[in-house]
Amino acid sequence: MGVGELLIVLLSLLVGSGTGYVVRQSIAKKQLDSAEGKAEKLSQDAEKKSQEMILNAKNKAVEILEEAKKKEKEREDQISRSEQRLEKKEITIDQKTEEIEKSRQVLEQKVEEVRKIRMEAEEARKRELERLEKIAGLSKEQAKQILLQLTEEENRGALAERIAKIEREGREDIEKRAKNIMTSVIQKYAGSHAAEVVTTTVSIPSDEVKGRIIGREGRNIKALEKLTGVEIIVDDTPEAVVISGFDPVRREIARITLEKLIGDGRIHPTRIEEAVEFAKKEIENKIKEAGEAATYDLGIAGLDPKLVHLIGRLRYRTSFGQNVLLHSLEVAHLSGALAAELGADVAVAKKAGLLHDIGKAVDHEIQGTHIEIGMKILEKFSMPKEVIDAMKSHHEDYPFETPEAFIIAAADAISASRPGARKDTLEKYLKRLEELETTANSFPGVEKTYAIQAGREIRVFVKPEEIDDLGALKLAREIADKIEQDLKYPGEIKVNVLRETRSVEYAR
């Protein structure tokens, strides 16, 4: 390339660069003008919106101010009306005060006049009495005594008859009122009473289950009877198994155990032990629920949870065939109603009525009458003296110290004397079974004892580490001799002493 051509190329490059620069400057200027225009427009829009917002705010402020002025005017009008009413009332009160003052002055004048008249009458009466005494030659007291003596002699018979009539009518009226109160109270609370029985029937889905309940060589039913202390009767009764036992707690444990085993389908000695433990826990929960339900039903709050548990235990105790918890609830309701009728302390009466037989919850475990045990229990739980005084006299072992004590005794008698409420025969039967178990348990080496077959058999489980096989034979004879000496019973009683040794080891 020659020098000329090179100059031409350089010149072309310079011209192109200059042209590009001018074009870029022009484009940048246009873009700048466009951005400035947009910014100007945005500024104008913002200023316009700002003015609109200021105008709206001013209008809102004017509206609020007008509303406040309106409310202020209403309050001023209301205050003005109230002031006018007060002024009218003040005028009325002033007028009434003046009238009362005038009436008071008039009354004072009349009282003064009456006082003067009374004094004049008294003076006239004294003058007449003095004149009569001078004429009769007797003083006022002497004349009064003579008149009373004459009247008494003339009307002695009539007075005696009248007094006798008044006394008779008074007794009849008192008896009538007492009967009305009693019948009213009994009508207000007509709770049920239930006589406990000694058997419980458990339904089963099919007769095939009976074989599983008995088990191979009777091992299942033997385990059930040993652990629960009842007799399981599996007979020809369709789709039913009967649990026999005088202790309602044992029967309930056996019932729950059977139902759980039947529902689960697995019936063997290990599973039976687990089910019995479950049933015992379930019974404890039911006892707690029964106590809480009783206190809730009566509206009694604030009792110690342990005392509530003891109340729940009464659900599984009977007295002459009558459920003790139902009886206690009935006595509490009757006592509360009687106390309300007679104006006594309803809260104390209800609480004492519920707790009057609390000793029966543990009387089979502790020596003493249920009243003495109950008093110790209530003292232990810091029960008020009024409640203890009210409950301790319901069998007249202690003197009646309060009206509530009479009420508890009356309510207890009402509940116990209802037709069918109690059965003496059943109570004697249960007592005999308890005595059988107590007699056998008094021998050393005895672990537990169960009376079954309506008292015709007693099963005694001994501690194998303390009594050997020969000792078991000897113990059976000793228990039989003791029963013959101490107890009265019809027929004969089979003494069955059971000794079981179980060895357990673990493979690790």
Order of alpha helices (4+ residues) and beta strands (2+ residues): alpha-alpha-alpha-beta-alpha-alpha-beta-beta-alpha-alpha-alpha-beta-beta-alpha-alpha-alpha-alpha-alpha-alpha-beta-beta-alpha-beta
